[in-house]
């Protein structure tokens, strides 16, 4: 076999530093003298592609070297030491044997992935991998075009391959429709335009029938005035992007009449050499160590309809040109920073993707053009030589653009250094580990270092490329960067049927903006905020100041006492046992305040209110505020240990209680009996400001210890001011206080209604009768306002009707199901109903969405818009604002923000942050902005669980369940490995299998719960929220895994035999999932080939394996395809399999 001069150098030659230096200089196209042997070669212009080629070339010549070691120390001195060391020389491959050009040969891994992806069995499938380009030129002769193109197809066998059903390919004659000429010269201009537009649309989305041998479509359109357009579409199964360049160049030379030298090697021979390479043990170990911790792909805002097959695949190309001078500046900056230009561009691409990705750590696919240097003609061969690496991108920490580029360089080098395990291999391992097919659909393709996309002689013949677009299966976004005309062409091919085109354009514009910073040398800056000014203006437009009010004097209690005389006879607090008027209530409260003052209470102190639910709680809370102190509610039902913890944090000066004996410890705060306190002389209300502390509420902490939220008067007053004004509440209104004093919804019921002269109806807290009591009291006292968590409204609606007096229902504290709004509207069409979002740390409520504002199709009421006086942000992990539709953490600012956590400066500093001159509370809630400044609540961050490597928001699973007509309420949780769920039927009893079947139509497989318990009711916490912990205990998830179901029919039994021949798992049950058993697309292809042969089922496809991922499902599919005949074939097959070798020999002898 002929070899070039590089391949004839000896190992001894390479031990000479001058030889190494000369070969590196040759790869860079510079003189040897210009290279500094001590400096980083990356800074001197070397890139990863050239480094990989040098490693491959030197290894072929007997040097034990690889990319990993070259990349670890990229200097000439280090390489000389490596190559010149007395290490064992590498085994050199013999020249590859030529493959029979007429025999079928296997698809290379990437070809196989393209072939499989043509079906709709995988995410982002149902498209062909192809590159379609239009060239606009002049005076192309149609006969010479046809002759040259025919010669091109003859020269390159891969332009004549046909893909066979068993996953092999064979070279045959050129497809009869491969070349066409269309004479449009005599047509009207409008007709020509219409024809060309139709050809462009068809070419952009074409799927050539590769199974018929059609892998190229070359068309020439003859246009008026001597103009021409060449439409060239090539399936990437036959040719990668670099091969496209080769074939276009070869065509131009053939068109000019040149005679091209015969190629000495074929793609079949080269791919046989490539596929014979085994994954190195060290690479396999390296990846397997990381696979459990690898992230998934970027979680971009995609359209679920496309995943369900409701939208046809459609792609668009976004493009931008970088001038030659700008490219030169970018290249110089990159080299000075010690990174390759490709790594720098990839880094800002990742940053742009990250702006719209819900996860800040994700995988990118980076294709490699892997042409092994086994023959001098390798570079002139057409075929699919691509492989890929998976790059782990982590944007969770702030960094400058320079730091991002270095991180990308390291990540790409690490993956390439262990590249004997390709990206496809890693995805298969991930799929086996996670029990689901895994794709990495965001791709960054760099052709930097490979020269211009098209040579001058190519464009001289064909004309200028005016339309370039590619598509690929299992690809959502493919970004390409290519050198053209001395500058750069940046292309994004985006599957806009799945990824909203507006989102894609926003990401692309941001990408171009970041590239501009690289060109301008602004590498030491962090990436700027990605939110456009007009979007920020929209968000600000829904934020309004608090309305002016005289309802409050800046404190919760001031006007309640100040106007008591005017409202003396109005009812204020109503219970089954007693009704207080405003006059009686304030008199009682001031007497208790007098007792507190006598006990030494002063402004700024704290007082524990330890009373059962009832009117006394209201009296006590008002009394505490009247002496300028803050109340700390502790229910008598609280465990002693938790009570002690709260007391230790709150540091109360006194305790108001009806059970003095429960506080027998004499070393604690003063214990005051509420009944005795009522006999004290009344005190005058103390003067306090709005910044004084009003109450401390203790909520559950992530550590298991309670945390005390310090809420000043100012914060609570801000929330109440908006709601009282919004709903025009006055002395005629009454609320039902269903929430305990420990829950901040009670603040609205008590202080909001009393401040306007209204009344609060306080029910008892008997667990046996409380729901019946609520329903009774609503009607009995003509309640007009209900403020509660959603589950409480649901219970009320379940057993009774709302009174005609009800005019306002506001719900918060948990996600509000839209169905609740519909149920209220059915009873009381004029009642105003809203869902509110907020936290204890931001004083009850912060956002509101009225029923009329809920977007169609939502299962839960979104957060809506901020209350007046409130500001909101949705940010990423580094605190940058998120664009529309992208999930992030909700930050809440404005007048309602609390003063932090009692006695916990560290946690306060973590959750209450300063930005833009304001204090913001980091809620830990996941939210996103919808266009127009509308907030959508997605769930708690701690309700984001990881299941088999996938991030799953439990709220999305619950929304899917609630989308089923048969489900009335639903809760999902994770048991640490799998998803679980529990539901309450909406009507008649429904089975788990029926629910699972319904879910499979709306949710992806990894979001389908492993089990769904059907219950009569869902347990609630003390505050009326669904109790996931109680559910996890109630619903026993323990199982030993699914039982292995034996085959029940001859066809299932035959399929078990075939599956056992392909998969290593034993035994194989007929209900087990193919991917969970370790199956992948290669094994699926093998299963199809065996099934077609042994069961005579020619219509079975690989898509059927992924569409029916159990043996039972596949048996049903085969029966649908082949009818009852396939069962008879299976019986014959089983009979043959059961024969011993001797019996087989006897049967054969008998024939």
N, C-alpha and C positions, 0 to 999 in steps of 0.2 A: 504494500500500500504506500502511495506517495505521502511524503511528510514535508512540512515546511521547515524553515531554518530553525524556528524555535524548538521544534520537536526533535531536532538532531543534536541539540546541545547535550552534553554529558553532565552527569552529576558533578564531576570535577569542575566543569566550566562554571556551574552555578555556585560553587564554593567561592568563586572569585567575586569580591564585592563589586568590581567594575562591571561584570556581566549582569548581576542582579540590578545594578543601577541603570544599566543600559536598557534592560527589558522593561523596567518600570517606566523609564523615560519614554520608551516606545509606546507603551500603553497610554501614556498621558499626552503624547504628541509634542514633547518638549525635548530639549537637549539634556544629556546626562549632567553636564556642568551646572545646569540651573537648579538641580535638586540638592537640597541640604540633607545629608545623611542622618543628622540628629533631630531634625524637625518632623512633626506629625505630617505624614503624607496626605492626610485628609485636607490639611490646611494648604497643601501644595497642589490640590486639584484632584486627588484620587477619590473615586467613589466606590461604593460597595460592589457595583456590577463589575468594574474592572478588577477589583480585588478578588472577586470570586473567580473570574476568568484566569487570573494569574495563578491562583491556587490550583485550579483544575488543570491548567497547562503544566505546571511544575510537577504535580502529582503524577500525571501521565508519563513524565520523564523520569520517574523513579525517586522523587523527593517525598519524604514523609511529612507532608504539610497539609494544612486545611485552612479554610476561611477563618475558623474560630481563632486559631493562633496568630494568623496575620492581623486580624482585627483587634486582637488584644493589645498589640504593641505595634502600631502602624508607622514605623520608622525604618529607613534603610539599614541602619546599624543593627536594630533588633532583628530584622529579617535575615541579614547576613549571618548573625549568630545562630539563628534557628536553622537555616539551610546548611550552614557550614559545620554544624555540630556532628559528632560521630554517631548520631542516632541511626537506628536501623532504617534502611531505605524502604520505601513503599513498594508493595507488589505492583508491578505494572501490568495492565491488562493487555492481553494479546489483541491484535487488530480484530475487530468484530467480524464475525462471519456474515456475509450477505444473506439476507432473508429472501426466500422464494417470492418473487414479485407477484406471482399469481395466487398465492395461498392467503387465506384469511389470517389476520394477526390481531392481537388484542388491542382494544382501545387503551391509550395511555390514561393515567388517572384523571387528568383534567378533562380529556375528551369524554371519558365515561361520565363525569359529573355533568358536563354540558348535555349529554344524551339523556341522562336520567331527568335532568331539570326541565326537559321539554314537556314533561307531563305535569299535571296539576297535583301530584301526590306530595310535593314538598312546598314549603313556604316560598312565596315569590317565584313559583314555577310557571309553567304553561307558556313559556317563550323560548325562542331559539337564541343561542349565543351567536351573534353575527355582527359584522361591521359593514355598514352601508355608506358609500361615499359617492357624491356626484361631482364630476369635473366639468367645468364650463370652458370650452375652447372654440377653435375655429378650424374649418376645412379638414376634418378627419375624413379620410377616404373609407367608405364602408367596406369595400372589398379587402383593402389592406387591414382594416380593423378585424374583420372576420378571420382572415388568414393568420394574422399575428396572434389573435386570441386562441385559435385552434392549436397553433404551435405551442402556445403557453400551456394549454391543458395537456398536451402530449409530453411536454418537458417535465411537468411536475405531477407525478402520479397521485398525490394527495388531492388534486383538484378533480380526480375521477373516482374517489372512493365511495363505497356504499356501506352503510352501517347495517349489520345483520342483527336479527333479533336476539342472538346469544351474547351480544356485547362485543363482537369482533367486527373488523372492517376488512374489506377486500377491494383491490383496485380493479376497475373495469373500464369499459368505454366511457367517453364523455357523455353526459346527459344530453339528450337531443334538444332541450330548451336552454342549454347553458349560454348560448350566444344568440342575440337578436338585434336586428336593425329596424328602426322605425323612422319612416320618412314623413316628417310633419311639415315639409317646406311649403306645401300648397294649402295648408289648412289656415282658417281664420285665426287671428291672434288670440281671441278669447278661447277658442277650442284648444289651441296649443297650450295655453296657460292651464286650462282645466286638465288636460292630459298629463302635463308635467306635475301638477299638484297631486293628481291621483297616483302617479308613479312614485312620487316622494313619500306619500303616506303609506303606500303598500310596501315600498322598499324599507322604510323605517321599521315596520312591524312584521316583516316577512319571516316566515319559518319555512326554509327550503326543505323539501322532502328528502332528507338525507338517506332514508331507507330505500329510496329509489335511485340513489346515486347523484342527487342534485345537491352540490355543495358550493356552487358558484353560479352567479347569474350576472352576465356581462351584456349590457344593452347600450346601443348607440342611438340617440335621437338626433336626426338631422333637422335643424331648425332654419327658419328664414335667414337670409343675409349671410349664409355660410357659417352660422353659429352651430355649435354641436354641444351635446351634453352626453357624457358617459355616465351610466348608472352601474356601479360595480358593487355587488353584494356577495360577501364571502362568509360562509358559515365557519365559526371558529373551531369546529371539530376538525376542519381541514387545514386551517391556517391561522396562526396567531397574528397579533398586530405587526410584529417584526416581519413575518412572512408576507403579510400584505404589502409591506414596503418592497420586499424582494420581487414579488410577482408583478407589481406595478412597474418597477424598474426593468425587469426582464421583458415585459410587454412593450415598453417604449423602445428597447433595443431591437426587438423582433420587428416592430412596426417600421423601424428605420432600415430594416433589411440586414441587420447584423446576424452572423452565425454564432450562436452561443456554444461554448465548450460543453461537452457532455459531463453531467454530474457523476462523480465517482462513488456516491453513497446515497442511499434512500432514507426517507423518514422511517420506514419499517425497520431498517437495520439500526438506525440511531435509537429509536424508541425501545428496541429490544435490549440495547445496551443500557438505556436509562432504567427500564423496569427491572433489569436484573440486579440492580443495586439493592442491597438490603439496608434496612434501618439500623444504624449503628447502636450498639447496646447502650453506650453512654448517652446518646440522644434520646432513646426511648425512656431511660431512667430519668433524665432531666425533665422531660415533658410530663411523665406520669407523676412525678413529685408535685408538679404545678397544677395539673388538671383539676384536682379537687377545689382549688382556690381561684381558678380562672373566672373572669367575668363573662357575661354574655355579650351579645352585640349591642350597639347603641340603641336605646329605647326611644325611638323617634315617634312623633305623633302620627301614627298610620291610620288609615281608614279600614275599619274592621270589615266593611262590606266586601272589599277586595279579597280578604283572606277567606271569606265564605263563598267566593266565586260569583258574587253578584255584580261584579264590575269587570269588564274586559281589560286585560293588561294594556297599559299605554305608557309610553316613555316620551320624554322631551330632552333636548340637549341644551344646556346652558354653557356659554363660552365667553372667554375673555382673552385678549391678546396682551402680552407683555413685550414691549419693544426691545430691540437688540441692546440698546444702551442700558435700559432698566435691568435686563437679564444679566448683563455684565456686572452691574453694580451689586445685584443680589448675590451673584456668584462670588464676587470679591469679599463681600461682607461674610458670607458663609465660611469661606476658606480662612479668613482671619479669625473667625470664632472656633475653628477646628471642627466644623461639621460639614457634611456633604450638602450641597444645595437640595438634593432630594429629601434628606432628613429635615431640612428647614421647611421646605414646602409641605412635607407630610405633617410636620408639627402644627402648622397653622391650619391645615385641613382638619386635623383632629380637633383643634380648638374650635373651629367653626361647627363641626358636627356636635361637639360637646355643648354648644350653646342651646341646642334643641333636644339634647338627650336627657332623659330622666335620670340616667345613671352616669356618674362622673368617671367611672372606670368601665372600659368596654374594649371589645376586640375589633381590630381592623384587619382586613385581608389585604396583603400586599403581594401581587403577582411577581414572579421572577421569570426572566427569560433564560431558561436553562438549556443552553445548547452545549452538550459535552464536546470538548475539542478532540474528537476521535479521528477526524479526517479534515484535510484542508478545505473541502467543499462544504463543510457543515453550515457555514454562514450563508450559503446560497441555496439551501434546501428549504422548501416550503412544507410546513407542518405545524402542529400545535406542540410547541416545546415548553409551554408555560408550566410552572409549578407555582406554589404559593407558600407564604409563611403567615402565621397569625401573630399580630403584634398586640401586646397588652398595653393599653393606653390608660394612664391614671392622671386625671385632672382635678383630683380632690383637694389638692393643696395649691395655694397661690404660687405663681411662678412668672418670671419674665419670659419674653419670647425666646431669648437666648437659652434660658434654662429648659424651656420646653423642647427646643431643637436638640439640645444635648441629651435630654431624656429620650427623645425619639430615636436619636442615633444609637443609644445604648440598647433600647428595646429591639430595634430592627437588627442590630448586630447579634444580640443574644439569640433571637429567633433564627436568623440565618446561620449562625454558628452551629445550631442543632437542627439544621435544615434537612438532614437525611430523613427526618420525620416531617413530611410536608404539612401544609395547612390542612389539606383534606384528611390526612392521617390523624391529625390532632382532633379535627371535628368528629371523626368516627369514634375516637377514644372518648371524647366528651359525650357523644350520644350514648355510648355503652354505659358510661358512668352515671348518666342522668336518666337513662331509660326513655329518652325522647330524641328524635332527630334534631340535630343542632345545626343551624346555619350561621354564617357570618356574612351578612348581605351588604356591608358597607366596605367598599374597595378603594384602595389608592394605588393607581398604576403610574409608575414613573418610567419614562423612556429617556430621562436625562442621561447624557453620556453616550447615546446611540446615534447622535447626529440628527440632521433634519428628517422630518417625517417622509418627505418626498424629494427625490433628487431633482436637479434642474432639468435633466433630460426627460424625466417623467412628466413634469408639468409643461415642458415645451411641446410634448406630443398630446397629452390629454387635456391640458388646460389647468386652471386653478381649481383646487378643491373648494367648493362653495357650500357643501352640505356634508357634514360628517356626524354620524350617529352610530352608537353601538348599543346592543342589548345583551343581557345575560341572565340565565336562569339563576334563581336563588340570590339575585342581586337587587338591592333596593336603590343603591346609589354607587355609581362607579365614577370616580374622579380620575382624570388622566392629565398628565403634564408632559408635553412633547415639545421638542425644539423644532421650530419652523421659521424659515427666512431669517435666521440669526437671532430670533427672539423666542418667546415661549407661547404655546397655545394651551390654555387651560380649559378643559372640557369637563362638564358633569353630565353624565347620562343618568337621568332620574326616572324611576318608575312612578309617575305621578298618579297612576290609578291607585296606588297604595299610600304614597307620601304626598301630602297636599302641596300643590305647585307653589302656592304663596309661601309656605314654609321653606320649601327647597330654595326658592329665589332669595329669601331672607338669609339663609345660611350661605348661599353662594356669594351674595353681596358682601357679607361679613368676611368671607374667605378672601375675596379680592381686596377688601380694606386692609386685612392683616398682611397680605402680600405687599401692599403698598408700604406698610411700615417696615417690612424687611428690606425693601428696595431703598427706602430712605435712611436705613441704618438705625432705626429706632428699636434695636434689639433688647435694650435694657428696660423696656417698659413691659408691664403686664398687658395682656389683651384688654382692649377697652370694653366698656359695657356694650352688650350686643343689642339692647333695646333701642329701637328707632325713636327719634324725638316725637314723631306724630303719635306713636303708641303710648309713650309716656304722657303726652298731653291728654289722650283719651282717658287714661287712668286717673289723672289728676282731676279731670272734668266731673267725675262722680264722687269726689271728696268735697264735702261742704262743711262750713263752720257750724258750730252749735247755734241754735236759734236763741234769741233773747228770751228770758223767762223771769217771772216773779214767783214761780212755784217754789223755788229754793233760794235760800240766802247763801249758798255756797256749801251748806252742810245738809246731811240727810234729815236731821231732826228739827232744825231751827224753825221752819214755818209750821211744822206740826204743833209745836208748843206755842209759837207766836200767834197762830190763828185759831187756837183751840176754843177761845171764848166765842168767836164768831160761829163756830160749828158745834157748840157745846152739846146740843141735843141730837146731832147726827150720829147714826151708828158708826162705829169705827172698827171694832173687832167682834166677830160673831162666832160663837161656838154652840154646841148642843146644850151646854150647861149655863152659859151666861153671854150676855151681850154688853159690851162696853160702848158707851158713847164717846165722842171725842173728848168731852169734858172729863168723864170718868177715867178714861184711859190716861190722859196726861196727868190727872191728879194722882192716880196710882203710881205712875212712873216717877213723878217728882218726889213722892214719899219714899219710894225705894232708892231714888237718887240721894235723898237725905240720909238714909241709912248707910249708903256707900260713903258719903262724905264724912259721916261720923266715924266710919272705920278707917279714915285716913286716905281715902281715894283722892287723887289729884289728876289734873289734866295730863294726858299722855300715858296714864297707867292702863293696864289691861285687866279685864274681869272675865272669868269663866262663867258662862251661862249654862248651868247643868240642870236642865228642866225637861220634862216630857213635852211632846208637841202639844201646843194649846195656847190659849190667850196669855198665860203667864210668860211665855217666851217673848211675846211682843212687848209686854210691860217691861220685862227685864232688859231687853235690848235698848228700848228708849231710855230707860233709867241710866244705863251705862253711858250712853251718848250724852245725856244731860249733864253728867259730871265731867265731861270732856275726856272720858276714857274710851277705850275700844273694846268691843265685846268679842269673846272667843267661845263659840258654841261647842259644847261637848254633850252628846246625847247620853242619857243614863245607860243606854244599851252598849256603849263602847266598852271593849275589854279593858281591864284595869291597866294592863301593860301599855296599851296605846294611850290611854288617858294620862298615864304618868309621863309618857314621852311628850305629849302635847303640852302638859303643864311645864315640863322642864324647858321647853323652847319658848313658850309664850311668856313665862315669868309673871303670872297674874298677881295682883295685889289682893284680890278677893275672889270668892266664888259665890254666885247666887244659885241656890239650890232649894229643892223641896225635900231633900234627903240628906240632912246634915250628917247622919251616921255614916254615909258613904265616904266622908272626908274626915275620918277620925284622927288622922295624923296631925298632931298639934304643931308640927314644925313648918307646915305649909302656909299657904295664903289664908287670910281671914275668911271664914266660912259663914255666910249670912243666909238665914232662912227667909225665903221670899215672903212667906206669910207674916212673919214678925216684922220684916222690913216695911210692909205696908202701913204699919202703925207709927212709923217715924214722922218727924216733922218734915214737911216738903222743903226741897232745896230749890234755889233759883238755877235755871240752866246756865252752865258755864259758857263763856264766849270762847269759841275755837274757830280756827280758819279752815278753809277747804283743804289745806295740806295736812291737817291733823288726821291721825289714824282713826278710821271708823270701825273696822273689824278685821279680825284675822281668821281666815278659814284654812283648815288643814285638809290637804288633798293627798292622795297616795303618791309616794315617791318611787322612782325607778329602783331605788336601793331597797325598797320594802319599808322604809321609814317615812313617816308623814312629814310633809313640808308645809310651813305656815306662810300663806300669802297675805302680805300686809296691804290692805286696800284703804287708801285715804278717802275722805269725804269727796274730794274733787273728782276722783275717778268714778265712783258710783253715781254721783250726781250727774255727770256728763251722760252716762248711758240712760238714766231715767229721764233726763231732760228731753232727749230725742224721742223716746217712746211715748211719753205723756203728750208731747206736742203732736207727734205723728198720728196718734189715734184719738186726739181730742178728749182725753179722759178727764172726768170731773167728779163732783160730789155724788152724782147719780150712779157711778160705776161701782161694781163689786167684783173682787177677784176671789178665786178659790185657792188658798195656799196649800197645794198638794206637796210642795217640797219642804223638807226639813230645814230648820234654821242653819244647819251645817252646810247646806247646799245653796249656792249664791242666787239661784232663781228666786229664793225667798225674799231677797232684798227688794226686788221689784214689787212683789205682792204686798209687802208690809209698807215700805217707805214711799213707793210710788203712789199707791192708792190713798194712803193717809195724807200725803202731801197735798193732794187735790181735794181733800175732804170726803173721799169715798170710804169704802169699808173693805176689810179683808175677812173672808169666811175661813176659819181655821178648823179643819176636820181633826178627829182623833187619829190615832195611829195603830188601831187594832188590825193586825194582819188578816184576821178572819173576815172582817166586815168592811175594810177600808174602801174597796172599789164600789161596793153598794152604797157606802156613805157618801162617796164623791158624787155619784149619780143623783142621789137623793138631795144633797145639799145644793147642787147646781140649780135644781128646779125650785126647791123650797125657798131659797133666798134670792132667786132671780139674778143669778151671777151673770155678769156681762163680759168678764175678761177671764180667760184661762191661759195661764203661763206655766208650761210643763215640759217635761221630756216627751218625745214622741210615743214611747211605749205606753205611757199613762193615758194619753188621748186614745190610743188603740184599745186599751182595756175598757175605757168609758164607752166607746162606740160599740164595743162587742156586747155589752150587756144592757145598754140603755140608749136613750135619745138625748140630744142636747136641748136645753131649754130655748124657747123663742127669744129670751132676753139676751142670749149670747151674741155679741157683736164683734169680739176680737179674740182670736186664738193665736198665741205666739209660742213657738216651740224651739227649744235649744237644748244644749247639753249632750246631744247625740245626733246621728244622721237622721234626717226626716224623710220617711218614705213618701213619694208623691201620691201613693194610693190613699194616704191619710187625708190629703187635701181634697181629693175627689170624694171621699166619704163624707167629709164635712159639707162640701158643696151640695151633695145630694140631699142633705137634711136642711141646711140653712144657706141658701144661695147668696144671701146678702152679708153673711158673716165674713169679715176680713181674716184671712189665715196667712201666716207667714212662717218661714223657717229662718232662724237666726243662728249665726255662728259666733263663737267667742270662747273665752277661757276665764277661769277665776282670776287669772293674772291680769286680765284686761277688763275687769268689772262687768261680769255677767255676759253681756252681748256686745259684739263689735260689728257684725254685718247683718244684712237683712235681705231676704228674697220673698216678695209677696207672691201669692199663688198665681196671679196673672203674668208674672215675669218668668215663670219656670219654662225653660226651653222644652220643646216637644221631644218626647222619646226618652226623657231622663227617669231613672228609677228613684233617685234621691234628689231632694231639693238642693240646688247649689247654694253657696254662701251669698251670692248676689253682690250687693254694693255695700260700702262702709256706711255705718251710721254716721250722722253728722258729728263732727269733732274727732272722727277716727281716720287714720291713714293706714294703708296696707301696702305691703310689698310681698312678692314671691321671688325667692332668691335661690341661687345654687349654693353649693357647699363653701364657696369662697366669699359669699355675700353679694354677688352680682345679681342684678335683676334678671329674671327669666323672661324670654319672649312669650308671646301669646301661645297657648295650648301646651306649654312645656311645664311639667310638674316641678315643683320646688317647695322649699319650706316657707310657710306663711309667717311673715313678721307683721305685728300690729303696733302702731304708734298712735299718738294723740293723747287727748285728755284722760282717756280711760285706763292708761297704763298704771299698774300698781307700783308700790315702792320696793318690791323685791321680796325675798324670803327671810323670815324672822330668824336671826341668828345664823345665817348661812351666807356669808359674803362670797364664798367661792361659787356656789350655785347661782347666786344673784348675778355675779359678774358674767357667768356663762350664758344665762338666759336673757338678761336685760342688757342690751348692747346699745352703744351710741353710734349713730350714723347721721350724717347731714345735720348735725346740731340738735338731733332729737333722740329721745330714748325709745327703743323699740323692744318689744317682747318677742323672742323667738318661740313660737308656739309648739314646734315639733309636729305641726299638722302639715300634711301634704296638700297642696292646692295648685291650681293653675288659673291663669287669666284666659277667659274667652275674649274674642274680639269685642272691643267697646268698653273695656274696663270691668267686665263682669267676672266675679270670682267663682270658681267651681271647687268645692271641697272634695278631695280624693280619699281622705282617711288619715288616721294617725300614722306618723312615721314608724311608730312601734307596732303598727298593724301591717307593715310591709315585711313579709316573711320571705325566706328563701326556700324553695322547694325544688330539689334535684337540680340545683344550680340556677334556677329561674327566680327572679324577683317577682313576687306576686302580692298585689294589694288586695287584702281581704275584702275591702269594700267592692272591688270589681267582681269578685266571686259572688258576694251577696247580691249585687245588682243583677247578675245573671240569674240567680235563683229567683229573685223577686220579679224578674221578667216573665216567669212562667205563670200562666193564669191559675194554676193549681196551688201555688205557694202564697201563703198569706204573710208570713214573716220568716226571716232567715238570719242565721249567724254562721260565720265561718271562722276557723282557727287552724293553727298548725300544731301538730303533736311533736314537732321537732324534726320529722322526716317528711310526713305526708300532710296533705290538706284534709281537713274534716269539716263537716257542716251539719247543722241541725235546722229543721224547718217545722213550721206549723202550717198545716194545710189551710187553704182559703175556704174550702168547702168539704167535699167528700174526701175520705182517706185516699192518699196517693202512695204508691210504692216507690222504694228507692230506685229501682231499675227504670221506672218511668221518668223520674226526675233526672237521672243521669242521661237518659236518652235525649231529653229536652235540652239539657245543658250542652251536650255535644254539638248542638246546632249553633250555639252562640259563643262558646268559649273554646280557646285552644286546649289541647289535651293536658298540658301541664297545669291548667287551672281547674281541671275537673277534680272535685274531692274524691279521695279514696273511698270514703264512706259518707252516707247522708242519713242521719237519724231523723225519723218522723215522730214528732212529739205533740202532745196536746197543748203544751205551753212552754215558753222559754223562760228560764230563771232570770231574775233581775237583781241588780245591786240595790242597796238601800236608797240610792238616788234615782232608781227607776231605769237605769241603763241595763242593756243586756250583759249578763255576767258570763264572760267567756271561760273564766276559771271554773266556775260551777258546772258549766256545760262539759268541759273537758273531763271533769270527774264523773258527771252523770252519765255521759256517753262513753262507755268503755271501748277504747280503740284497740285494745290489745288483741292481736290475732297472730297466728303463726305464719301469716302470709297466705295467699290464695292456694287452695288445694290444687294439686295437679289433676286436671280433668282428663280422663282417658278417652281415646277416640270412641265415638258412638256409632259410626257408619264406616263402611269400607273405604269411602273416599277420604274421610278424616284419617283413617288408619294409614292409607297410602301416603297422605301428605306428611304424617308424622315420620314415616320412613324417609321421605325426601328431605324434610327439614333436618333430620338427624344426620343426613349425609353432608349437610352444609354447615350446620351449627354445632359447636362443641358441647352445648348444654345437654345434660341428661337428668331426669327424663323431661320430655317436652309435652306439656299439656295443651289441649286444643283451644284453651281460652287465654293462653299466655301471649303477651304482646311481643311481636317480632323484634322490635327495637330493644325492649327490655331484656330480651334474650341475647343481646349483643349483635343483632343484625344491622347491616348497613346496605348501601346501594350496590356494592360489589356482590355481596352475598345474595341480595334480592335478584340480581341478574342471573346468578348461578341457579337459584331456585326456579326461576322462570324457564331457563334452558332445560333443566332436568324435568320439570313438570310438562313442558311441551313434548319432550321426547317420551317420557315414561307413561304419561297419561293421555297422550295424543290430544293436547289442548293448545292448538296453534294460536288461538286468539288471546291467551293469557298474556298480560303485559307486566312490566315492572311496576307501573302505576297501580296495578291491582294489588300487589304485595303491600304497598304503603297505604292504599285505600282500605284494605281489609287485613288488619295487622295481626289477626289470629288465624289459626288453622280452621277453626269453626267458621269464621267469616270468609276465609278464602274458599272453603268448600262450597259455601252458598254462592259465591261469585262464579266458581267454575261450573256449578250446576246451571246458573243463569246463562252462562256463555255457551256451554256445550250440551245442555239438556241431560236427560237420564243416561245417555250413552257414556258419559264420563264415569258414572258409577260402575258400569259393566267393565270398562277399561281398568278401573281401579281394582276390581275383583280379580281380573286376569293378572294384573301386575303383582298383587299380593300372593297369588298362587305361584308365580315365577320366583318371587323373592324367597318364598318358603322352601323352595327346592334345595337340596344339598348339592354339592359339587358333583357327586356320583350320579345323582338323579338328572342333573343338567346334561352330563356327558351321555347318559343313556338316552335322554330325549333327543339329543343332537344325533346320536348314532342311529336312532330309529328313523330319522328323517333322511 
